[in-house]
Every structure is written in C-alpha cells, then in structure tokens.
Amino acid sequence: MAGKVNKIIKEIAVTLVFAAIFITGYNLYLQKDMPTGIAPSLQYTDLSGHSIDLQKLSAEKPVLLYFWATWCHVCSWTSPAISDLSENYNVVTVALSSGRDQRVQAYAKANELKFPIINDHSGQLNSDWMINVTPSIYIVRNGEIKSVTTGFTTKVGLLVRLWFYQ
C-alpha cells in the first residue's frame, strides 16, 4: 500500500514539474513582444479623478502596474490579491476593453476592488504597452520596467517582486 501511495505522489510531482515548465515557457513566449527597459509614458486620470504619473510614482518606490479586464476569468482570481496589495504598495491598474467608466466602477464595487483604475477607452495604453494577454503585471521602478508577469500569479510572488525592487 505504501509503495502505491509513493508512486502516486511521484507521478503527481513529475506532472506538476512539467506543468510548471510548460506554463513558464508559455508565459515567456507571451512576454516576448512586451516592452522592457524604460517604461512607456503613463499619465492619466483614474476613475476616482486622481492624476497618475507612472514615472513620478515609481521614483518613490516600485509600482505594480496591472493590466486586466472585467471579462478575464484569471483576472477575477488575481484582482483580489492585487487589491489587497494596493493598501500598502503603489498599485496602478488599467482596465482593458471593459466598457464605459460606470460599468468598470460597478464591477470594481461588486468585487470589492480598492485599487486605482484607469479605464483604457481607446485602447491606447493596450497598444503602448503591447499587451497580448490579461492579466499582465509589470513592476516599474524609477521609470524602468524591472519585472513582467503574465497570467495567474500569487500574492506572495508579487510581494517578493515588490520587495526585491524596493
């Protein structure tokens, strides 16, 4: 019986390792066209009426820049963690192809999201940042892109990235 359990555990571990390798490779492929180095300009007003200047904000400490959408299922798992982080860290979010301001505000309220939201009406930010997948998460420090992550990530993983670029 113990031998059978050990075999099942080994098979699960091997499967998880291969899945992690595949997911990492796929995410690296999705990130290949995304900007690196100096961050594209981002000076907008969020849905609450506050001005956001990414370059100025990132001079103080790292900024987590989160591109998401109301229709994105993975975002619905990631957004609560990012909302929690926004209480103690600089977080700026951009809603992509998510409808009018009122719709995005209603979504944020219904899901108890507390982060600042820029609604990308025109798709300009989507184009400037070459977003190919939601969610896409950048860590920007001193106007420079330090880290890019796409797809699902954990709160702990984001905390480590933010801490690393303090």
C-alpha positions in Angstrom: 0.0 0.0 0.0 2.8 2.5 0.9 4.6 1.7 -2.4 1.4 2.6 -4.3 1.0 5.9 -2.4 4.6 6.8 -3.1 4.2 6.0 -6.8 1.1 8.3 -7.0 3.0 11.1 -5.1 5.9 10.8 -7.5 3.6 10.9 -10.6 1.9 14.0 -9.2 5.2 15.7 -8.5 6.5 14.9 -12.0 3.3 16.2 -13.5 3.5 19.4 -11.5 7.1 20.0 -12.6 6.2 19.5 -16.3 3.2 21.8 -15.9 5.3 24.5 -14.2 7.9 24.3 -17.1 5.2 24.4 -19.7 3.4 27.4 -18.1 6.7 29.3 -17.6 7.7 28.7 -21.2 4.2 29.8 -22.4 4.3 33.0 -20.3 7.8 33.8 -21.6 6.5 33.4 -25.1 3.6 35.7 -24.4 6.0 38.3 -23.0 8.4 38.3 -25.9 6.9 41.4 -27.6 6.2 43.3 -24.3 8.3 46.4 -23.6 11.4 46.2 -21.4 13.8 48.9 -20.2 12.3 52.4 -19.9 8.5 52.2 -19.3 6.2 53.8 -21.9 4.6 57.1 -20.7 1.6 56.7 -18.5 0.0 59.9 -17.4 -3.8 59.6 -16.9 -6.6 60.3 -14.6 -8.1 57.3 -12.8 -11.8 56.7 -12.3 -11.8 58.5 -9.0 -10.4 61.6 -10.6 -6.8 61.3 -9.3 -3.9 62.1 -11.6 -1.4 59.3 -12.1 2.1 59.8 -13.5 3.9 56.4 -13.5 7.4 57.9 -13.8 6.9 60.2 -10.8 5.2 57.5 -8.7 7.9 54.9 -9.4 10.6 57.3 -8.3 9.5 56.9 -4.6 9.2 53.1 -4.6 8.2 50.3 -7.0 4.9 50.4 -8.7 2.8 47.3 -9.5 1.1 48.1 -12.9 -1.7 45.7 -13.5 -3.5 45.3 -16.9 -6.7 43.4 -16.5 -10.3 43.2 -17.8 -13.7 42.6 -16.4 -14.3 39.7 -18.7 -11.0 38.0 -17.8 -11.5 34.9 -15.7 -7.9 34.7 -14.5 -8.1 38.4 -13.5 -11.1 37.6 -11.3 -8.7 35.4 -9.2 -5.7 37.8 -9.4 -7.5 41.1 -8.8 -8.4 40.5 -5.1 -4.7 39.8 -4.3 -3.7 43.0 -6.1 -6.4 44.9 -4.4 -5.0 43.8 -1.0 -1.5 44.8 -2.0 -2.8 48.3 -3.0 -3.4 49.1 0.7 0.4 49.1 1.4 2.1 49.4 -2.0 1.9 51.6 -5.1 -0.5 49.9 -7.5 -1.9 51.3 -10.7 -4.4 49.3 -12.8 -5.6 49.6 -16.3 -9.0 48.1 -17.3 -8.8 46.9 -21.0 -11.8 46.6 -23.2 -14.1 46.6 -20.2 -16.8 49.1 -21.2 -17.7 52.5 -20.0 -16.5 54.0 -16.8 -19.7 53.3 -14.9 -19.5 49.6 -15.9 -15.9 49.3 -14.7 -16.8 51.2 -11.5 -19.8 48.9 -10.8 -17.6 45.8 -11.4 -14.9 47.1 -9.0 -17.5 47.9 -6.4 -19.3 44.5 -6.7 -15.9 42.7 -6.4 -14.7 45.0 -3.6 -11.6 46.1 -5.6 -9.9 49.0 -3.9 -7.1 49.8 -6.4 -7.0 52.9 -8.7 -8.3 52.1 -12.1 -7.5 53.8 -15.4 -10.2 52.8 -18.0 -8.4 52.4 -21.4 -11.3 53.6 -23.5 -9.3 54.0 -26.7 -7.0 51.0 -26.4 -4.0 53.4 -26.4 -2.4 52.0 -23.3 -3.0 48.5 -24.6 -1.2 49.4 -27.7 1.6 51.4 -26.0 2.4 48.5 -23.6 1.8 45.8 -26.3 -0.5 43.8 -24.1 -1.2 40.4 -25.6 -2.7 38.6 -22.6 -4.6 39.5 -19.5 -3.6 39.8 -16.8 -0.2 41.4 -17.5 1.7 42.7 -14.5 4.7 45.0 -14.5 6.9 46.1 -11.7 8.2 49.6 -12.5 10.9 51.4 -10.5 12.4 54.8 -11.4 10.6 54.7 -14.7 12.2 51.4 -15.7 10.4 48.1 -16.2 12.0 45.7 -13.7 9.7 42.7 -14.0 6.9 41.4 -16.3 4.5 38.6 -15.4 1.5 37.3 -17.4 -1.3 35.0 -16.4 -2.0 33.8 -13.0 0.4 34.7 -10.1 0.2 34.7 -6.4 0.1 37.4 -3.8 3.3 36.0 -2.3 5.0 36.1 -5.7 4.0 39.7 -6.2 5.2 40.6 -2.7 8.6 39.1 -3.4 8.9 41.1 -6.6 7.9 44.4 -4.9 10.3 43.7 -2.0 13.2 42.9 -4.4 12.9 46.3 -6.2 12.5 48.5 -3.0 
